[in-house]
Amino acid sequence: MIKIRFLTGLFLLFAMGVHKVNAQISTSSHIEVQPDADRNLLYSVSAPGDSNSMVWGLDTAWASLENMKRGIAFMGADNVDVVRVSYFTDKPLVNGELHPDIKALIDKRLGYIDLFGRPMQLTMNSVRLSVDSSFGTQGNYNPVTWAANIAATITYYEEAGHEVISVSPCNECDLGNSYGNGDKQFSADLNTELRKLPELDGVRISSSTLNADQALPWYTFLKPTLDEGNTHQLAGTFNSYATFFQTVRTDGLYASNDELHNVIESMVGLEYGAQMGIWWGTPEFAGGQFVKASDGDRLGYAEHRPNWTAASVYRTPDGKVEAFLGASERQATATSYKFISTDRAVYYDGYGPQREFFIEVPGGTGYHQNQPNAERVINIQWGADIQPAISGMYKLVNRESGKVIQTANGSANNGANLEVATDSDQGYQQWEMSAVPANVGGDFSYYKIGLGSSTNKKMAVDASNLENNGNVISYEDSSSLNRQWFIEYVEDGWFYIGSRISGKFLDAAATSENANVRQWEKKTGVNGYSQQWRFIPIDAPVEFNAPAAPANLVATAQEESILLNWNTNPENDVTGYTVFRAEASGGPYSTIARNVLATSFVDNTITTGSTYFYQIKAIDKSLNQSEYSNQVSAIATGNDALVAHFEFEDTITDKSANLNHASYTGAVTYSAGEVGSKSVTLNGSDTYLQLPAEIANQSEITVATWLNWGGGNVWQRIFDFGNNQNEFMYMSPYSGTGYLRFGINNGNGLQTLDATEALPENEWVHVAVTLGETVSRLYVNGALIDESSSITARPIDFKPLFNYIGKSQFSSNPLLNGSIDDFRIYNYALTPEAIANLYNKILSVEACKNNCIEGLSVWPMPANDVLNFSFAKTDNQITTAKFYDMNGRLLLNQSIENTKGATVNISQLPTGMYMLKLKRGDRVTIKKLVIKH
């Protein structure tokens, strides 16, 4: 069926010279194929999610003031619930009290805890520099004196105003006597003695292991003496780590890891039941964000146990959504993940809107060999205010002063001071934002910020200062943490820029010319403007004059999409438009397209029959946004229509009104076609097409195409629309039976239509499938070859997200080897006659709904020297046939007498594409015509 409304509008656009078809873009215009990943993580931003928070802490066993300050900066002091402290065995008790040297060690740690300014809960492990003989000798330790030492240490910490809630008498018990731990029996005896002491009343007793494979054996032996199961993850399998926490929780005991090294240990622990996690060293940006997000809801999780990697998506308590990736500190193998939003398109760190996001987390080459201990956080957004994607050269504009960051006196020397000044388009006022490589070491959520006039000079916190007012300079590049920065989006294009070394933020000390740029803890509200920066292109002026709101926005309902048009803004510096959509008048609005260069747009992600509201904004080169345009609304009718039509004439764009453009991967080529001059050729090794996520959400559907199959292995796919290996619909040229098959599975079992003869190789064949209200049919070369009224599944049942031409939902199946031409999707079941017309290259209008000519057929397609017409009805009226080129020029005008059929000589028209306008009385039909001599 031809899309009359679209073609009429198309013709008028050409005739009036207002727009070209290729100036229109849609929600599909930006789609890129995301590679297959080792693991897919599906999530829904609207799902309630799972809530399972954890007690978080920082560590002083590694006595580092720097670690404590950095941990507080990244986690936030309010999110630190507990601090790990230590007891010591290298000095004896003195009259039942701690030795002065031990008190000094503890006082140092208490000084770190004072940073919180409040009493803290403490968990205690052992730091064994050596074992004093008063506690026994190796292989013959004394549990009584050892227990007394632990009790005295608890008393000392609690007299300082804190509460000890947990004790791990042996740290990494599996290291055994060589580490001063004693064996399992000694640990059991020690735990038994501790239970006798009043200082341990209400204090949990645990044991920890270094190797997760040893966690359960030690825990099982000691379980009668334990309140808590505790393991680290410096060796051992993923399965051992996860199973340990599950076992401890099943036993009704407390589960913890009091030495977290990275995000993966945190997220896997939380996934399988860990209740407390203490950061060894310090979390950085990704770790700190995970701590905050974990108090919200987990929306999705995926893991690769053999590779020791995992990923998750969380909704934070304040409503943000973030994705996390992590790999084991010592045991990871590189793993790719694909994050997939099942309910809507989103933006990943500003890239989008898209459903899928592919990323690889690196690993090493063996145990503790070349392991980057990698982790990452990704910001996931939707709504009206979306962060820009940041990469490239910018001016960094301060929100408070409107000035830009520069080096003092334009210096490119090491140590050049940074300041703010009025923009003068100098290279020393420009900064290159480049993401750090994934194997940078640890968290790879950061950027390096290079000086425009000498990009190897990087923005750096002078002397790795951790304090407020620490100076910021430009210095030669290195791997030092003080040269790495993270960004946090605020609003309207403004960001915080934070330091990896300190967790503090770039801050303009004043608004005056040449005011110093320093670091400072985060400020909020209006006070935070001195720390907020906009990244504007280097060829843009620094100005804050917003464009006028776009005028005369109009929404036009189409069968399967909504067309928007508006007036061009008068300002010369407008660089594009942002399109917003809502499902209720007044919002809330979501951004469905940005940087739209034209003044028309097709939204093909709608649900037919629902009302959608639209507004747009103009944006200029300096990232100033206009106010909203007028609000408009429309309802796509859902009437029978062509949803997508891929002609493959040197392009993979959709020629229907809905602009459901495809994307591709691999080496797509074009070769001689069956309809028109070209077809798309898929090589069977690395090439396939992907169609938009919403394209097959239909209760009835027709998929029809020409195929020139090159042969090859079984289970190739002509098309496959699905979500996974349980929800899909496909057509294979060579199934397990050796013949063409259509199959559909909505999760309740496979239902099929089958041919009884093999498809020929290396020749064009027309194939089609229709799923109607009650009957499903399979066709080859216009002939019905199988039908069934027992196929009940329909694509609307599972709303396929991954819609491929030439690729299967099953990764083991081969890619298609062959050429595809004239690929069509309809939102209804074509009749057998209409399928035959497609095969015979006769274009017809069966159900005339837009004042078109009823019962009209035109053939052949492509035409050569003559074009044939037939009419189902004769009404004694003259039909005029006008042929236009694609620039709207009239080339041929013929009158057709009032008969049922006619032939028009078109031999004088050169090979090419044309628009044919047929008029009979008050009825008009517009068709696109290919002539091929």
N, C-alpha and C positions, 0 to 999 in steps of 0.2 A: 504493500500500500504506500502511495506517495504522500509525503507530508505537505499538504497543500498550503496550510497556513504559513509554514516556514518559507516555502518556495515563493509564495506571493510576496511576502515581506522581502525576500531576497531579491526578487525581480525589481521591486520598487526601489530598493537601495541602489541597485545598479543603474536603473533608469534615471533616478534623481541625482545620482552622484554624491549621495550623502556619506556613505560608508562603503568599504569593501568587506566581503565576508570574512577575509582573513584578519580584519581588524577586531573582530569579536573574539573574546576569550571567555573561558568558563572556569568553573571550579576544577576541571580536569586538566587545564592547560599546563600546569606546573608539575604534574605527576612524574616521578622518576621511579623506575624499577629498583626496589631494594633487593640486594643479593639474598640468596638462601643462607640461612644461618644454622649453626649447630643446634641452637635452641631457640624456640619461639616463646615469648612471654606475652600472653593475652591478658588484657585488663580492661575494665570499664570505669571511666571517670565518674559515672553516675551511680555505680554500685555502692552498697553500704560498706563493703569491705569487712575485714576481720580485725578486731582489736585485741592486742596482746602485748602490752607494754612491758618494759624491763627497767630494773633499777640500774642506774649507770654510775660509774665511778672513775676516779683518776688514781694514779699510783704514786707512792713515794718509796717503794722498795728500791726502785732506781731513783736515787736521791738527786733529783734535778729540778732546780727552781725554774729553769727555762721550760721544761716539760709541763710543769704545773701551770705556769702563766699562759703558755700556748693552749693547753687543754681548756682552761677557763675561757680564753678568748673565743675558741671555736665552738665549745659546747654551750657556753653561757653558764655563769655560776649557779643560777637557779636550777639548771638541769643536772648538776653534779649532786647525786644523792648520797654517795658514800666515797670514802677515801681508803685505799689500801695502805696499811702501815706494816711494820715488821717488828719481830723480836729477834734477838741475837744470842748466840751461844759461845762467843769467843772470850767472854769474861764471866767470872763466877758471880753469884749473888753475894752481897755483903750484908750480913746480919738480916737476911731475908729481903733485902732491897736490891735494886739494880745497881750495878757498878757505875761509878761516875762517868767512865768512858762510854758506857751504853746509854746513860741518860743524855750525854752530849749528842750521840747519834740520833736519839729520839727527839731531843729538843730541836734539832735541825729540821726534822720532818714536821714537828708541831708548828714550826715557823711557816712552813709552806701552807699548812692547813689554816693558819691565821688569815690567809688571803681571802677566805670566804667570809670572815667577820661574823661567824655564827657557829654554834656547836654542830659537830658533824658526826654522823655514824661512820664507824670504822670497821673494816675487815682486816684481819692480821695474818700475815704469812711469816715465814722464817727467812732470814738472810744469814747464811752461815759462812762467815769468812774463815772460821775454824771452830772446833768444838773444845771448850775448856774441859779439863779432866774431871772437874766436879760433876759434869753431866755424863761421865762414863767415857769409854774409849770405843773406837770403831769396832763394830761387831758385838759390843757389850755396853750399849748405852743404858742409862739409868732413867726409867720413865718417871720415877718419883721426883728427882731433882729437876728433871726437864720440865715436868708439869708445874713445879713451883716457880720456875723461871718464867713460864708463860703467864701464870697468874699474876706475878709481880709486874710484868710488862702491861698486862691489862689494867691493873690498878694505876700505873703511872699515866697511861693515856686518859683514863677516866677522871683522874684527879685534875687533869688539865681541862676538864669540862666537856669531854667527848664521850661517846658511847660505843663500845666494842660490841658488834652484833654477830661476828663470825670469826672463827679461827681455823686456819689450815696449818696444823702443827708441822707437817712436812710439805715443803714446796717442791713440786715435781718429784714425787716419791719414787717414781720408776727409775730415777738416776741412781738410787741405791746408796750403799755405804760410801762409795767414792765421793759422793756429794754431801756426806754427813747426814744422811736421812735415816739410816737404819733400814731393816727389812720390814716385811708386812707384819710380822708378829710384834716387832717393837712398836710400830705405829698403832696396832690394836691395843697393846698394853698402855701406851701413852694416852690414847683417847680414853681408856678406862680410868686411868688416874685423874685425868682432867675432869671427868664427870663427878668425881668426889669433892671437887673444890668449889666453894661458894662463889668465887670470882667468875666461874663459868656458868652460873645460873642464868638461863635465858640466852646463852651464847651458842650459836650453831657451831658444830664441829664438822670439818670437812677434810678431805685430802685431795691433792691435785697431782696430775701427771703431765709430763711434757708431751708424751706420745699418746694420741687419742686411742691407738690400738691397745694401750695398757690401761686405759681409764676404767673399763668394765672389770677386768681382773682384780685391780686394786680395790675398786669400789665394792665388788661382790665379797671379797675377803673381809673388808672392814665394815660392811654395812651395819652389823649389829651395834657398832660404836659410833655411827655417823648420824648427823642430821642433814647433811648437805653433800651432794656429789659435785665435784669440781674437776675440770680438765682444761688444759691448754691445748693449742693446736700447732705444735712445731714439728710434728711427724704424725704418721698414721693416716688411715683412709677417711674419706668423707663419710662413708657409711658408719665407721666407728664413732666419729664425732657426733653425727646426728642421732644414732641409736643410743648413745650414752645418755643424752638429755631426755630422750623419750623414756628410757628405762628408769631413770631417777624419778621423773614425774609420776610414772606409773606406780612406783614404790611409795609415793606420797612424801618424798623428801624434796628438799630445796635444790635446784639445779643452777650451777653458775660456771662461769669462766672468769677467773680473776686475773687474766693476763691476755686481753684482746690485743691483737697486733694489726687488725685491719677491719674493713667493713664486712668482708665475707664472714669472718668468725662471728661478727655481731648478728648479721641477718640470718645466717644458718642457725645459730644458736637460738635466736628468737623464734624462728620457724618451727623448731623442734622442741621447744619447751624451756630453754634457759630463762632464768628469772633475774639474774644479776650478771653484769659485765663490767669489768674494770679495765680501762685502757692502759696497756703497757706503753711507755713512752708518752705519746699524746695522739689524740685524733687530730686530723687537719680538717679541711673544709668539708670533704665528702663525709668523713666520720662524724663531724659535728652536726651536719645536716641530717644524717641518719638518726642520731640520738634524738633530735627534735621531732623528726618525722615519725619515729616509732611510737610516740605518744598518740598518734592518730590512727589511721586505718590502713591495713595492708590491702591493696587492690590486686596485686598479682605477684607471682613468684615463679622462678625457674632456676634449675640447677643443672650442672654437668658434673656428676660425681667423679667419673674417671679423671677429668681435667682439673678438679678442685676449683671450680668457679661457680658463681651464682649471680643472680640478678633479682631485683624486686622493684615494685612500684608502691609508693605510699602516698596517702593524702594526709597532710600535716594537720594539726589541730586548728590552724588558721585558714584551712581550705586550699592551700597550695598542693600541687601534685608533683612529686619528684621521683625519678628513676635512679636506681643505684646498681652499680656493677662492682664485683670484687673477685679477687684471685688470691689463693693461698700465698703466704709469705715465702714458703720454701718448696712448694710442690706443684705449682700450677702449670698447666699447658694452655697455650693460647686457645681461646674459645670465642666464637662469634655468637651474638645474641641479636634477636629482632624483637623490639618492643612493638606491640600491635594494639592499638586502641580499637575496641570492638564496637563502641557505640557512637563515635564521632571522630572527625578529623581534628587533630590538635597540632600544636607547634612544639618542636623539640629544640630547646635553646634558641628559639626564634625561627627555626626552619619549619616550613609548612605552608598551609595546613596539609597534613598527611596522616594516614592511619599507621604507617609502618616506619620504623627507624632502626637501621642496622648499625651495629657497632661491635668492634672486637676488643676484648680485654686480653692483653698479652700475658704470656707465661714465660717459663724458662726452658732450659735444656736438660734438666735433671734435678735431683734433690739438692736444693740450696745452690744451684748453678744458674747464673744469669737470670735470677728471679727478680722481676721488678716490683713485686708486692703491689700489683696495680689495683686501683679502684677509681671510681668516677661517679659524680652526681650529675644528673641532667634535669633541667627545668622543663616541665610539661605544662603548657598553657592552652587555654581557650578563653573566649570572652571578648570584650571590647578593646582591652588594652593589652597588647602583645609586645613583648620585647623585640627589638630588632636583632637579627642574627649579626654577630660581631666577628669580622675578619677583614684585615686589610689596613689601609692607612687612613688616619682620622686626625681631626682637631679635637682635643679634649676640652670641652666647654664647661665651665663651672656654673652651676645653677644660681648661686647667690650673686655672683659678680658679673657673669657674662663674659669673663675673661678666659683665656686659654692657657694651658700649661706650656711653658717653654724652659729652655736652659738659660740660666743667667748669662747675659751678654752674648747669647747665641753660641755659647761654647760647646764644642764637641769633645772636650778633654775629659779624661777620667776624673770623676768627682765633681763634675759640673753641677751646681746647685739648681734645683727646680723651683720655679716661681710662676705666678699667674701674671698675665699682661694682656693688653689689648691686641687682638688679632691683627697681624700685618702680613699674612700669607707667607711666612718664612718657613723654611725647612726645619728649623729648630723649634717650631711651634706645631710640628706634625709628629704623629706617633703611630707606629706599626703594631697592630694587635695580631699576634701569631700564637695559636694554641701550642702548648708544649706537646712533644711526642708522647704517645701512649706508654712508652717504656722509660719515661723520664725518671721513674722511681717513686713508688707510692702513688699518691693521688695525682691523677692527670687531668684534673678539672681546671687547670690554670692556663694563663697566658703569659707570654713575655711581651713587654712593651718597649719597642725599639725606637730610638730617636730618628726622626725622619731624615735629618741631614747626615746621619751616620748610624745606620740601623743595627750595627753590631754593638752599639752602646745601648744598654738596657736600663730602664727605670729600676732603681734599687733602693731598699731601706739601708741607709748608711750604717755600717758596722753591725748589721743584723739586730738593730736596736728593737727591744720589745716594748718600750714604754711610750706613753703619750708624748707627743712633741718630738718623737724621733724624726730625724731629718731624712729627706728623700732626694736622691741624686741620680745622675746618669753615670753608668760605669760599664767597662768592658764586659761582654757576655761571659757567663760561666754557668755551671750547674747549681750554683748556690741558691738556697731557698729564698734568699732576700731579693732575688730577681724575678720571682714568679708571683702572679697576681690572679685573684678570682674576681668575678663580677656578680653583683646581686641587683636584679631589676627592681626599680621602685615604681615608676609610672611615667607615661608620656615621653618615653625615650630616655629617661634619666636612670643612671646606675650608681650604686656604690662600687668602688674599686678597692678590694681588700688585699692585704699582704699575706702570702703564704707563711712567712717566717713569724709574723707577730699576730695575725688575725685582726689587726687594726686597719683603718681605712684612710685613703688619701683625703687630705683635708687642706683647704685653703685657709691660711691663718688669718687673712683679712681680705677685704674687697678692694683694697688700694692697689695701684700699679706696682708690680714687682713684689707683691706680698709672697711670703714663703709658702711652699708646699711641704707639708709634713704628714705624719700619720697620727691618728687619734682614734680612740674607741668610738664605736658607732653612736652618732647622734640621731635623734628622730624628730619628726615633725618639721616645722620651719627651721629649727636649729640645725637640721641635717642638710640643709641646702648647701652649706659650705663643703659637704662631702659627696655631693651628687654631681655627676658628670654626664654630658651628652656626647656621643660619638658622631660627629658630622663629617661629611666628605671634605677632603682637603680643598676642593674647588668650590665649596659653598661659603658664602659669607656668614659671619656670626651675626645673626639678627633674629628677632623674635616677633616679626609681623606675620601673623597667620593669614593664609589665603581666605577668600570669601567662601561661604558654604556653596557647594555645587547647586545649580538651579535646575528645576524642571525634571526631576527624577520621575520616570514613568515605568511601571511594571506591567508587562504583558504576559498573560497566562498562555502557556503552550500545553500540549498534552502531557509531556513528561518533564517539563522544565519551566522556568520562569525567566523571561528576557527583560533585562533592565537597560534603559537608555537615559542619558542626561546630557546637559549642555556642557561644552568645554569651558573650563574656568578661564577668566580673562588674564590672569597673572602669567607672566613669562617664566617664572621660576617654579611653577607647579610641575612636579616630576611624576605624579600619579595619583591614583584614587584608592581608597580603602572601602571595601564593601562589607556592610554589616547586615546581619539577619536576626530576626527574633520570631518567636512563635506567639507573642502577644503584643498588642499595641503598646508602645512605650518601652518595650524591652522586658527582660534584659537582652541585650544584643551581643552577638558573637561575630568575630571577624572571620569571614569566609574567603576573603581575597585581599591581598595587599599589592601595592605597586602596579595597579591596573593602568596601563598606558592609554587605552582607548576609552571612549565614552559609551561603551556598551558592554554588557556582561551577561552570561547565561549561567544561572544556578541550576545545575542538574543533580543536586543532592537532596532534592525535596521528596516528600511523600505526597502522592497525588491525593487530592481531596482535602488537604489541610491548608489552612491559611497561613501565609508567611508575610512578614513585615520587613521592609528594607529601608535603610538609610545609607548614605555614603558621605565620606569626607575627602577633601583634597589635602595633599601634603606637598610641601615645597622642599627645595634642595637642602634647607637648613633643618629639616624635620619638624617644622611647625605645621600643625594640623588645623584645618578649618573647623568650624562648628558643623554639626550634622546638617545634611540636606533635609528637604521635606521627607516625611514618611509616606511610603506607598505600600500597598499590599496586593497579593494575587493568590489565586488557587489554581494549581495545575489540574486540568480536567480529568486526566486519566483515560480519555477517549482512545479508541483503537488508533495506534500510531506506530511509526517506525522509531524505535528508541535509539538505534545507532546504525550507521552505514559507513563501512570502511571500503573505499574504492581502491586504495593502495596505488594511486597514481603518483608515485614518488613521494608519498606522504602517508603517515599513519593517523592523520586527523579524521575525526568523524564528520561526515558531510550532512548528517541530519541536523535538524533545528536544535538538538540538545547539546551538540559539541562535546560528546563523550570521548574526548581524544584519548588515544592509547599512548603507552610508552613502551620502550623496548630495551632489551639488553643483548649484547653480542653484536655480531656482524650482520645486521639487517641489510639486505640488498633487494633491488627491484628488477624484475625480469618481465618478459612478455606475458601478458595476461589474457584472460578469456573474455572479460567484459572491460571495455576501455582498452588502453594500450599497455597497462602495467599490472603487475601483481607483486605481492611481497613474498620473498623467498626466505625460508627458515632452514638453516643448514644442518639441523639435527645434532649439533654439538654444543653451541653456546648461545643460541638465538631463540627468543620467544617474545611475545607481546603480552602486556598486562593492560587490562581495561579497568575503568573506574570501579570503586567498591560497590556503588549502588546500582550498577547497570542492569543487573538481573533480578532485582527485587520485584518479581512479578508473580501473580497467581496464575496467569496464562502467559505463554511465551512461544515464540518461533525463533529458531536460530537456523540460518541458511547461508551457505557459502559454496563457492567453487573451490575445488581442491585438485592440485596436480601432485599426487603423492609419489615420492621418490623411493618408496620401499624401505626396508629395514626391519628392525626388531619389533616384537609384539608390544602392545599397550602404549604406543605413541598416542598423542592427543591432538585432535583437530582443535578442540576447545575443552576447557575444564574450568567450571565455575564452582567454587567451594570455599570451605573454611578449614577443612582438615580431612583426615582419611575416613571420617564417618559422615560427613556432610558435603555433598558434591553433586554436580551433574556434568557429564562429559560425553564426548563423542570420540571414539577411537577408530582409525581406519583399519586396524588389524588387531582384533581382540584375541582372547585365548582360543576362540573357536576358529580363528583364521579369517573372520569376516568383520565387516563394519558393525559396530555396536554403539548404541546410546544407553547410558546408565544414569540413574539418579538415586540418591540415598539421602533421606532427610534425618538420618539417625536411627531409623527403624528397619533398616535392611535394604539391600540393593534391588532395584526394579529395572528391567532392561527391555529394549527393543533391539532386534537383531536382524541383520541381513542373512541371506542364505548363499550368497556368492561372494567371492573375494573381490575387493576393489582392484581395478587395473592399476598398474604402475606407469608413471611417466605419461599420463594423459589426463586431460581435464575431465572431472566428474563433478556434478552438482549434488550436494547432500543437504538434507534439511530435516529438522525435527520440530514437531509442534506438540505442545502440551495444552490441550483445550480444557474446557470445563469438565468434560466427562471422558474424552477420548484422547489418546496420545498416538502420534503417527510418525513413522520414519520413512523418508523418501530418498531415492537415488535417481538422478537424472529425470526428475519430475514424476517418477512413478512410485506409487505406494508399495513398500516392501514389507512393512510390519505395522500392526496397530494393536492397541490394547485399551480396554476400559478398566483394567484392574491396576493401572499405575496411578497411585493416589498421591505420591509425593510431588510437590511443586517447589520451585526455588524460593518462593515467599516464606516457606516453612523455616528456612535456615538463613536467608538473606546472605548470600555468599559475598565474602570480602575479597577473596583472591581469585580474580577472573582472568584466565589466561587463554591465549591462542598459542597452541604449540607446546604447552607444558602441562604436566599432571600435578595433582595434589600429592601424589606418591613420588617421593624423591628417587625411588629405584626405577621408575619408568623412564624410558628415553624421551628426548625432545623430538619434535616433529621434524621429519626430513621431507620437505616439499614446499610447494607454493600455494598461497591462499589469495583468492580474489573475490571481490563483491561480497564481503562478509556483512550480514545483516542480522539485527535483533529487533523483533517486534514485541509489543506488549499484549499480543493476542495470538490466537492460533489461526494462521492463514488457512484458507480452504484448499482442498486438493487442486482446484483450478488455478488459484493464485500461485501455488508452488510450481505448477506446470508452466505458468507464465514466466516465473523467474528462470526456470531452466531454458525455456524457449526465448528468453531475453525480450519478453513482451512486458512493457510497463502498463499496469492497469490500475484503475481506481474502482474498487468493489463497492465500498460504502461511502457515498459522497456526502460529506457533512459540513463542508465549508463553501457552499455555493459553487461547487465545481461541476464539471460535466459528467453526468452519470453514465456508467457502463462504457467508459472509454478505454480502448487498448491501443498501444502504440508499439510497433516493432519493425525491424529487429534492433537489438541493442548490443553492441554499437551498430549504427547504421552505416551503409556503404553509399550506394548511389540513389537509393529510394527509401522512403519512409512510409510504412503502411499504417492506416488508421482504420479502426472499426468502432461502431457505436451500437450499443445494445438496443437503443431506441431511435426511431426516426420521428422527428417532430416538425418536418418541413421548414427547418431553419438553416441558414447558411452558417458554416463554421469557418472562422478565419484562423489561419495558422501563421504566426509571426516568429521568425528565427532571429535571435539576437546573439552577438558575440558577448564575451564575458565582461566587456566594458560598456554594455548596454546599447550598442549600435545596432539598428535594424538592418539586417542583411537580405532577408527574403520575406515576402508577404504573399501568401497563397489563400485562395478561397476554396473550401470543400463543399460540394453540393450536398443537399439533404438526402444522402443515401446512407446505407449501413456500413459502407466501407469506401476507402479512397486510397490513392497512392500519390505521393508528392515526390517529384524529382529534386534531389538535393546534391547532385553530382558536382554542381558548381561551388559548393561550400568546401573549403579545405579541411583536412583532418584536424580535429580539435574538439573542444568542448563548447557547447552552446546552451542558450536558454530558449525553450519553446513555449510560446504563449498561445493557448487555444481559447477562442471566445465563441460561445454560441448563445445568442440572446443575452440574458443577464448572468450567464454562468461562465466562469473562467477557470481554466486549469493551467498551471505553470509546471513545466517539466524540465529537468536538466537532461541534455542530449549529448551523447558522444558520437562523433562521426569518425570513421576509420576506413580510409580507402586502401 
